[in-house]
Amino acid sequence: MKALSLSELHACSLEILKDIDSFCRPRGIRYSLAFGSLLGAVRHKGFIPWDDDIDLVMPREDYDRFRKEYVSDTYSFIDRESCEDCYITFGRVVETRKTLLSGLQPWHSQKISSGVWIDIFPMDYVPDDHRMYMHLYRAMNLQLYILRKARRYNAGYCRGLTLKQRLRLTLRKLSVSMFKKMNPSDMALDMVETLRLATSAKTSHFGSLSCPDAPKYYFDVSLFDEYVDIPFEDGFFPAPAAYDTILRALFGDSYMELPPVEMRKTDMYKFENIYWL
């Protein structure tokens, strides 16, 4: 099998994005480019050259519509609420007809095949009191830390693993650890249900706590009242009209400046390889 180059990965991801866009627009499902993908759209009019994925966000009500209604002739949607073999607490649209992910796979069991994907993160209502928001963030971050440990010790054998990778995974499973006794599927569902319960009341702020790696994604809901189409590669895709405010909060006032050369690195192949079938 031939591994995808970074440019080929970009091309495949872009096709998934176009499919999501063509599904969401006529149905009025709100979504937008997010995180590094939003930065790439504004600064590079496409991918950050060394980035390896596309991230989207949706208000929770739109996310719930998408996860229930999305159909595609080419791609499939997975999250923990729709599939018990999935160990992630957000959504993912995956391509499995032309590409195959091979490596140590902590995101789902070996019963699921995966190729190139796009992640979709729900935005939930979070407390208006920032101190209360930080308490919630820390609680969810702790759950995520434990879940990641459990996923790591219960990672499945994906097709295409080298002998060295299989031996490493076997030794990990045999090691003495409290985490290998945990069920990552149950833990992921617990985390999703905890988040839904904690964010059920409408407030004036959105947060993205389904994968709480950093507390910066805390914004006034009004910033997502209006969307504009901005260029991304060979198309135009939605972004909040207030994207400058959002990018400054996430990346600082100098977000249009390129980072030092030594920091322009991709995470591609850090955990896995993606091959053409």
HUBEL-V615208 format. One record per residue. N is the residue number from 1. RES is the residue in one letter. PSI is psi as a letter, one per 30 degrees, with the letter a starting at -180 (NA if undefined). OMEGA is omega in radians with two decimals (* if undefined). Layout:
# HUBEL-V615208
[[N	RES	PSI	OMEGA] [N	RES	PSI	OMEGA]]
This chain:
# HUBEL-V615208
[[1	M	k	-3.11] [2	K	k	-3.14] [3	A	k	3.08] [4	L	k	2.97] [5	S	l	3.14] [6	L	e	3.13] [7	S	e	3.10] [8	E	e	3.07] [9	L	e	3.08] [10	H	e	-3.10] [11	A	e	3.12] [12	C	e	3.13] [13	S	e	3.14] [14	L	e	3.11] [15	E	e	3.07] [16	I	e	3.13] [17	L	e	3.14] [18	K	e	3.12] [19	D	e	3.09] [20	I	e	-3.11] [21	D	e	-3.11] [22	S	f	3.07] [23	F	e	-3.01] [24	C	e	-3.01] [25	R	e	-3.08] [26	P	f	-3.12] [27	R	g	3.13] [28	G	g	3.09] [29	I	j	-3.09] [30	R	k	3.01] [31	Y	l	3.07] [32	S	l	2.95] [33	L	k	-3.05] [34	A	l	3.01] [35	F	b	-3.11] [36	G	f	3.12] [37	S	e	3.07] [38	L	e	3.09] [39	L	e	3.13] [40	G	e	-3.13] [41	A	e	-3.08] [42	V	e	-3.04] [43	R	e	-3.05] [44	H	f	-3.04] [45	K	h	3.13] [46	G	a	3.11] [47	F	k	2.79] [48	I	k	-2.97] [49	P	e	-3.12] [50	W	g	3.11] [51	D	l	-3.04] [52	D	g	-3.14] [53	D	l	3.04] [54	I	k	3.08] [55	D	k	3.09] [56	L	l	2.97] [57	V	l	3.07] [58	M	k	2.93] [59	P	k	-3.01] [60	R	e	-3.11] [61	E	e	3.09] [62	D	e	3.08] [63	Y	e	-3.13] [64	D	e	3.06] [65	R	e	-3.10] [66	F	e	-3.07] [67	R	f	-3.14] [68	K	e	-2.98] [69	E	f	-3.00] [70	Y	k	3.03] [71	V	k	-3.13] [72	S	k	3.07] [73	D	f	-2.99] [74	T	e	-2.99] [75	Y	l	3.11] [76	S	l	-3.14] [77	F	k	3.05] [78	I	k	2.86] [79	D	l	-3.03] [80	R	e	-3.10] [81	E	f	-3.14] [82	S	f	-3.07] [83	C	j	-3.08] [84	E	f	3.09] [85	D	g	3.10] [86	C	k	-3.05] [87	Y	g	3.13] [88	I	l	-3.00] [89	T	g	3.05] [90	F	a	-3.08] [91	G	l	-3.13] [92	R	k	3.01] [93	V	k	-2.98] [94	V	l	3.07] [95	E	k	-3.08] [96	T	g	-3.12] [97	R	e	-3.06] [98	K	f	-3.06] [99	T	l	-3.13] [100	L	k	3.03] [101	L	k	3.14] [102	S	k	3.14] [103	G	a	3.07] [104	L	j	-2.92] [105	Q	j	-3.12] [106	P	f	-3.00] [107	W	f	3.10] [108	H	l	-3.13] [109	S	l	-3.13] [110	Q	f	3.09] [111	K	f	-3.11] [112	I	k	3.01] [113	S	k	-3.13] [114	S	k	3.01] [115	G	b	3.07] [116	V	k	-3.11] [117	W	l	2.94] [118	I	k	3.11] [119	D	k	3.10] [120	I	j	-3.08] [121	F	k	3.06] [122	P	k	3.01] [123	M	k	-3.10] [124	D	l	3.00] [125	Y	k	-3.12] [126	V	l	-3.06] [127	P	k	3.06] [128	D	f	3.05] [129	D	j	-3.04] [130	H	e	3.10] [131	R	e	3.09] [132	M	e	3.08] [133	Y	e	-3.12] [134	M	e	3.06] [135	H	e	3.12] [136	L	e	3.12] [137	Y	e	-3.09] [138	R	e	3.12] [139	A	e	3.14] [140	M	e	3.12] [141	N	e	3.09] [142	L	e	3.09] [143	Q	e	3.13] [144	L	e	3.13] [145	Y	e	-3.13] [146	I	e	3.11] [147	L	e	-3.14] [148	R	e	3.08] [149	K	e	3.13] [150	A	e	3.11] [151	R	e	-3.10] [152	R	e	-3.11] [153	Y	f	3.12] [154	N	g	-3.11] [155	A	k	-3.10] [156	G	l	3.04] [157	Y	j	3.09] [158	C	l	3.09] [159	R	k	3.06] [160	G	g	3.11] [161	L	k	3.03] [162	T	l	3.11] [163	L	e	3.14] [164	K	e	3.13] [165	Q	e	3.11] [166	R	e	3.12] [167	L	e	3.12] [168	R	e	-3.12] [169	L	e	3.12] [170	T	e	3.13] [171	L	e	3.11] [172	R	e	-3.11] [173	K	f	-3.12] [174	L	f	-3.10] [175	S	l	3.14] [176	V	j	-3.14] [177	S	k	3.07] [178	M	f	-3.03] [179	F	f	-3.10] [180	K	f	3.11] [181	K	f	-3.12] [182	M	k	3.12] [183	N	j	-3.07] [184	P	f	3.11] [185	S	e	3.10] [186	D	e	-3.12] [187	M	e	3.12] [188	A	e	3.12] [189	L	e	3.09] [190	D	e	-3.13] [191	M	e	3.11] [192	V	e	-3.12] [193	E	e	3.08] [194	T	e	-3.14] [195	L	e	3.12] [196	R	e	-3.14] [197	L	e	-3.06] [198	A	f	-3.06] [199	T	g	-3.04] [200	S	f	-3.11] [201	A	k	3.12] [202	K	k	3.10] [203	T	a	3.14] [204	S	g	-3.10] [205	H	k	3.02] [206	F	k	2.96] [207	G	l	3.08] [208	S	j	-3.01] [209	L	g	3.09] [210	S	f	3.01] [211	C	i	-2.96] [212	P	i	3.12] [213	D	f	-3.13] [214	A	k	-3.04] [215	P	g	-3.00] [216	K	f	-3.09] [217	Y	i	-3.12] [218	Y	j	-2.97] [219	F	l	3.02] [220	D	k	-3.12] [221	V	e	-3.09] [222	S	f	3.12] [223	L	f	-3.12] [224	F	g	3.10] [225	D	e	-3.09] [226	E	k	3.11] [227	Y	k	3.04] [228	V	l	3.06] [229	D	k	3.12] [230	I	l	-3.08] [231	P	k	3.03] [232	F	j	-3.04] [233	E	c	-3.07] [234	D	g	-3.14] [235	G	a	3.06] [236	F	k	-3.05] [237	F	l	-3.00] [238	P	k	2.98] [239	A	l	3.04] [240	P	k	3.10] [241	A	f	3.14] [242	A	h	-3.05] [243	Y	f	3.14] [244	D	e	3.11] [245	T	e	-3.12] [246	I	e	-3.12] [247	L	e	3.10] [248	R	e	3.13] [249	A	e	-3.08] [250	L	e	-2.97] [251	F	f	3.14] [252	G	l	-3.08] [253	D	f	-3.10] [254	S	g	-3.03] [255	Y	f	3.13] [256	M	f	3.11] [257	E	k	3.12] [258	L	k	3.08] [259	P	l	3.08] [260	P	l	-3.07] [261	V	e	-3.09] [262	E	f	3.13] [263	M	f	-3.12] [264	R	i	-3.07] [265	K	k	3.08] [266	T	l	3.04] [267	D	f	-3.13] [268	M	k	3.14] [269	Y	g	3.08] [270	K	e	-3.12] [271	F	f	-2.99] [272	E	l	2.97] [273	N	l	3.04] [274	I	k	-3.03] [275	Y	l	2.93] [276	W	k	3.07] [277	L	NA	*]]
